[in-house]
Amino acid sequence: MGAATLAQILSDTLRQDLRDGVYLCGERLAESVLARQYNVSQNTARDALKLLEAEGWVIKHARRGVYVRQFSNAEAEELYTLRATLENLVLNWAMQAMNEQNQAQLAQIIAQARIQANSENDNGVWDAINTFHETLLRIADHPMTLGILQPILNQCRLLMNLRQRYDPADETVYAMTLTLYGNLITHIRYHDHLAAQNTLYAIIMSEREQVLTMLDLI
C-alpha cells in the first residue's frame, strides 16, 4: 500500500475523530505520537495532517507543531457571518436545482437526526445536521463555493464539539433546532425562497449564539 494511500486512510480516521470530538480546539496532534499510535511513518502522519489542514480542521504553527483549530469570540463570530452569507447563496442554487428525490433525502436526514436526539446520541445528531448542509452543497453543484464553504462547516463542527463538551445541548435545544430544520424543508418543498432563507439564517444564528455563549464560559 502506497504512502499516499496510508496518509489518506489516516486522515480519514483522524477526520472522524475530529468530527466526534475526540480532539478538541487547541489540542496538539503530534506527528510522532500519531505515527506510533497508528503504526505508520512520521512522513505519513505529516502528510495526513496536511490533508486535514487543507480542510480547515487543524493549523500548523512554526516550531510548535500542529494543533486543532481554535477560535476567539471575534473569529467565531466572523466564521458564522461568512457561513450565513455563503449558505444563503447555496440554498438559492440548491432550491433552483432541487427535485422531489432531493427533498425526500433532506427530510430523511432530519428524521435521522430526530432518532439520534431521542437516543441522546449527540454526535449522531450533529453528524446528521452536517450531512444536511453538505447535501445542500452537493445539490447546489457549485464547486468553487464548495471549496470555500466546506472548511467553514468543518470549523463550525469543531466549535459545536467544544460547546457540547462545556455546555451540552438539552432536549429543548434539540427540539427547537430540529423544528427549524423541519420548517426549512417545508419552505423548500413549497419553493418559498424568502421563508427558506430566513429559516436557514435563524438556524445558523442560533448555532452562533450557542457557540459564543460557550466561549464566554471557558
C-alpha positions as CSV (number, residue, x, y, z in Angstrom):
1,M,0.0,0.0,0.0
2,G,1.5,3.4,-1.0
3,A,2.3,6.2,1.4
4,A,-0.3,8.4,-0.2
5,T,-3.0,5.8,0.4
6,L,-1.8,5.3,4.0
7,A,-1.9,9.1,4.6
8,Q,-5.5,9.2,3.2
9,I,-6.6,6.4,5.4
10,L,-5.0,8.0,8.5
11,S,-6.6,11.4,7.6
12,D,-10.0,9.7,7.3
13,T,-9.6,8.2,10.8
14,L,-8.5,11.5,12.3
15,R,-11.2,13.4,10.5
16,Q,-13.8,11.2,12.0
17,D,-12.2,11.7,15.4
18,L,-12.3,15.4,14.9
19,R,-16.0,15.2,14.0
20,D,-16.7,13.1,17.0
21,G,-14.9,15.5,19.4
22,V,-12.1,13.1,20.3
23,Y,-9.8,16.0,19.7
24,L,-11.0,19.5,20.7
25,C,-10.0,23.0,19.7
26,G,-6.4,23.8,20.8
27,E,-5.2,20.2,21.3
28,R,-1.9,19.3,19.7
29,L,-1.7,16.5,17.2
30,A,2.0,15.4,17.3
31,E,3.3,13.6,14.2
32,S,5.5,11.3,16.3
33,V,2.6,10.3,18.6
34,L,0.3,9.6,15.7
35,A,3.0,7.6,13.9
36,R,3.4,5.3,16.9
37,Q,-0.3,5.1,17.6
38,Y,-1.2,4.1,14.1
39,N,2.0,2.2,13.2
40,V,2.9,4.5,10.2
41,S,5.9,6.5,9.4
42,Q,6.2,10.1,10.6
43,N,6.1,11.3,7.0
44,T,2.8,9.5,6.5
45,A,1.4,11.2,9.7
46,R,2.7,14.6,8.4
47,D,1.0,14.1,5.1
48,A,-2.3,13.1,6.8
49,L,-2.2,16.3,8.9
50,K,-1.5,18.4,5.7
51,L,-4.7,17.0,4.2
52,L,-6.6,18.0,7.4
53,E,-5.1,21.4,7.4
54,A,-6.3,22.0,3.8
55,E,-9.8,21.1,5.1
56,G,-9.7,23.6,7.9
57,W,-9.5,21.1,10.8
58,V,-6.0,21.8,12.0
59,I,-3.3,24.5,11.7
60,K,0.4,24.2,11.8
61,H,2.4,26.7,13.8
62,A,6.1,27.1,13.0
63,R,8.4,25.4,15.6
64,R,5.3,24.5,17.7
65,G,3.6,21.7,15.7
66,V,0.1,21.0,14.5
67,Y,-3.0,21.9,16.6
68,V,-6.7,21.6,16.2
69,R,-8.1,25.0,15.1
70,Q,-9.2,27.2,17.9
71,F,-11.1,30.5,17.8
72,S,-11.5,33.7,19.7
73,N,-15.0,35.1,20.1
74,A,-14.4,37.6,17.3
75,E,-13.1,34.8,15.0
76,A,-16.1,32.6,15.8
77,E,-18.5,35.5,15.0
78,E,-16.8,36.1,11.7
79,L,-16.9,32.4,10.9
80,Y,-20.6,32.2,11.3
81,T,-21.2,35.5,9.4
82,L,-19.2,34.1,6.5
83,R,-21.2,30.8,6.7
84,A,-24.5,32.6,6.7
85,T,-23.6,34.6,3.7
86,L,-22.3,31.7,1.7
87,E,-25.1,29.2,2.7
88,N,-27.7,31.7,1.6
89,L,-26.2,31.5,-1.9
90,V,-26.0,27.7,-1.7
91,L,-29.6,27.5,-0.6
92,N,-30.8,29.6,-3.5
93,W,-28.8,27.5,-6.0
94,A,-30.0,24.2,-4.4
95,M,-33.7,25.3,-4.5
96,Q,-33.3,26.0,-8.2
97,A,-31.9,22.5,-8.8
98,M,-34.0,20.6,-6.3
99,N,-36.2,17.7,-7.3
100,E,-38.5,15.5,-5.2
101,Q,-35.8,12.9,-4.6
102,N,-33.5,15.6,-3.2
103,Q,-36.4,16.9,-0.9
104,A,-37.0,13.4,0.3
105,Q,-33.3,12.9,1.1
106,L,-33.2,16.1,3.1
107,A,-36.3,15.1,5.1
108,Q,-34.8,11.6,5.7
109,I,-31.6,13.2,7.1
110,I,-33.5,15.3,9.6
111,A,-35.7,12.3,10.5
112,Q,-32.4,10.5,11.3
113,A,-31.3,13.5,13.4
114,R,-34.5,13.2,15.5
115,I,-33.9,9.5,16.0
116,Q,-30.4,10.3,17.3
117,A,-31.7,13.1,19.5
118,N,-34.2,10.7,21.1
119,S,-31.4,8.2,21.7
120,E,-29.3,11.0,23.3
121,N,-26.6,10.4,20.7
122,D,-25.1,13.9,20.4
123,N,-22.5,13.0,17.7
124,G,-25.2,11.3,15.7
125,V,-27.4,14.5,15.8
126,W,-24.5,16.7,14.6
127,D,-23.4,14.2,12.0
128,A,-26.9,14.3,10.5
129,I,-27.1,18.1,10.6
130,N,-23.7,18.3,9.0
131,T,-24.8,15.9,6.3
132,F,-27.9,18.1,5.7
133,H,-25.7,21.1,4.9
134,E,-23.2,19.1,2.9
135,T,-26.2,17.7,0.9
136,L,-27.4,21.2,0.1
137,L,-23.9,21.9,-1.1
138,R,-23.9,18.9,-3.4
139,I,-27.3,19.7,-4.8
140,A,-26.3,23.3,-5.5
141,D,-23.3,21.9,-7.5
142,H,-21.0,25.0,-7.4
143,P,-17.5,23.5,-6.8
144,M,-15.8,26.8,-6.1
145,T,-18.2,27.7,-3.3
146,L,-17.9,24.1,-2.0
147,G,-14.2,24.6,-1.7
148,I,-14.7,27.7,0.3
149,L,-17.7,26.7,2.5
150,Q,-16.7,23.1,3.4
151,P,-13.7,24.2,5.6
152,I,-16.1,26.7,7.3
153,L,-18.6,23.9,8.0
154,N,-15.7,21.8,9.4
155,Q,-14.6,24.6,11.7
156,C,-18.2,25.2,12.9
157,R,-18.3,21.4,13.8
158,L,-15.2,21.9,15.9
159,L,-16.9,24.7,17.8
160,M,-20.0,22.8,18.3
161,N,-18.0,19.9,19.7
162,L,-16.4,22.3,22.1
163,R,-19.8,23.6,23.0
164,Q,-21.1,20.1,23.6
165,R,-18.2,19.4,26.0
166,Y,-18.6,22.5,28.1
167,D,-22.3,23.4,27.7
168,P,-24.2,20.3,26.4
169,A,-27.4,20.7,24.4
170,D,-30.5,19.5,26.1
171,E,-33.9,18.2,24.8
172,T,-35.2,21.8,24.5
173,V,-32.3,22.9,22.3
174,Y,-32.6,19.8,20.1
175,A,-36.4,20.2,19.8
176,M,-36.0,23.9,18.7
177,T,-33.2,23.2,16.3
178,L,-34.9,20.2,14.6
179,T,-38.2,22.2,14.4
180,L,-36.3,24.9,12.4
181,Y,-34.9,22.2,10.1
182,G,-38.4,20.8,9.6
183,N,-39.7,24.3,8.7
184,L,-36.8,24.7,6.3
185,I,-37.7,21.5,4.5
186,T,-41.3,22.7,4.2
187,H,-40.3,26.0,2.8
188,I,-38.0,24.2,0.3
189,R,-40.8,21.9,-0.7
190,Y,-43.2,24.8,-1.4
191,H,-40.5,26.9,-3.2
192,D,-40.8,29.7,-0.7
193,H,-37.3,31.2,-1.2
194,L,-37.6,34.0,1.3
195,A,-39.0,31.9,4.1
196,A,-36.3,29.3,3.5
197,Q,-33.6,31.9,3.6
198,N,-34.9,33.4,6.8
199,T,-35.2,30.0,8.4
200,L,-31.7,29.0,7.4
201,Y,-30.3,32.3,8.7
202,A,-32.2,31.6,12.0
203,I,-30.6,28.1,12.2
204,I,-27.1,29.5,11.7
205,M,-27.5,32.4,14.1
206,S,-28.9,30.1,16.8
207,E,-25.8,27.9,16.5
208,R,-23.7,31.0,16.6
209,E,-25.2,32.3,19.8
210,Q,-24.8,28.8,21.4
211,V,-21.1,28.9,20.5
212,L,-20.5,32.5,21.6
213,T,-22.2,31.8,24.9
214,M,-20.0,28.7,25.4
215,L,-16.8,30.7,24.6
216,D,-17.7,33.2,27.3
217,L,-17.8,30.4,29.8
218,I,-14.4,28.9,29.1
